[in-house]
């Protein structure tokens, strides 16, 4: 069973490809209420008082995924079946 986002939901994971300080430590995707799938960046921070907070940025819409090609259908010949 695959994980499917529902409108208003998203997910983020550690950014394994972070090479610059300004890159977000967490990246993911979020589905807007209208069904548009967008990029998501999350940066944790800390206030002067020491409280933790998160900066969340919803980016550009993600391009639609191409449909997976269908598996070829194998033709079965009935002449080889003895019954």
Legacy VTK file of the C-alpha trace (Angstrom):
# vtk DataFile Version 3.0
C-alpha trace
ASCII
DATASET POLYDATA
POINTS 83 float
0.000 0.000 0.000
1.462 3.334 -1.013
1.225 6.530 0.986
-1.100 9.070 -0.614
-1.368 12.672 0.472
-4.840 14.037 1.049
-5.749 17.712 0.550
-4.385 19.773 3.431
-1.663 17.226 4.317
2.061 17.040 3.702
5.251 15.318 4.728
8.900 16.314 5.066
12.157 14.445 5.521
15.781 15.324 6.265
17.337 17.006 3.227
20.161 14.610 2.328
21.231 16.851 -0.585
21.860 20.004 1.497
25.115 21.589 0.321
24.671 25.253 1.353
23.711 26.848 4.677
20.665 28.494 3.111
19.216 25.136 1.965
16.330 23.923 4.106
17.241 21.081 6.501
13.877 19.415 5.788
12.203 19.074 2.393
8.980 17.474 1.292
5.648 18.059 -0.359
2.236 19.331 0.653
-1.132 18.981 -1.040
-3.153 22.184 -0.979
-6.918 22.060 -0.330
-7.546 22.396 -4.097
-5.455 19.242 -4.756
-2.322 21.002 -6.065
0.884 19.247 -4.976
3.643 21.743 -3.997
7.208 21.655 -2.715
7.697 22.172 1.038
10.757 23.536 2.910
11.025 23.533 6.714
13.726 25.296 8.743
13.877 24.976 12.528
14.884 27.992 14.580
15.173 29.236 18.149
14.014 32.524 19.685
16.225 34.623 21.937
14.268 33.160 24.856
15.277 29.670 23.715
11.878 28.575 22.390
11.849 26.400 19.283
9.910 27.389 16.172
9.712 26.299 12.520
9.740 28.361 9.351
7.576 26.718 6.684
7.702 27.652 2.996
5.307 26.295 0.383
7.054 26.448 -2.969
6.046 26.134 -6.582
3.639 23.412 -7.716
5.343 20.116 -8.491
5.071 18.899 -12.084
2.635 15.988 -12.457
4.209 12.553 -12.368
4.128 10.620 -15.631
1.980 7.531 -15.494
3.910 4.289 -15.244
3.883 2.298 -18.476
1.488 -0.620 -18.434
2.978 -4.110 -18.337
2.723 -5.903 -21.671
-0.122 -8.386 -21.895
0.973 -11.936 -22.623
-1.153 -13.775 -25.144
-2.052 -17.317 -24.148
-2.650 -19.887 -26.859
-5.311 -22.427 -26.023
-3.900 -25.063 -28.389
-1.173 -26.033 -25.891
-3.625 -26.728 -23.077
-4.661 -30.434 -23.045
-8.113 -29.909 -21.527
LINES 1 84
83 0 1 2 3 4 5 6 7 8 9 10 11 12 13 14 15 16 17 18 19 20 21 22 23 24 25 26 27 28 29 30 31 32 33 34 35 36 37 38 39 40 41 42 43 44 45 46 47 48 49 50 51 52 53 54 55 56 57 58 59 60 61 62 63 64 65 66 67 68 69 70 71 72 73 74 75 76 77 78 79 80 81 82
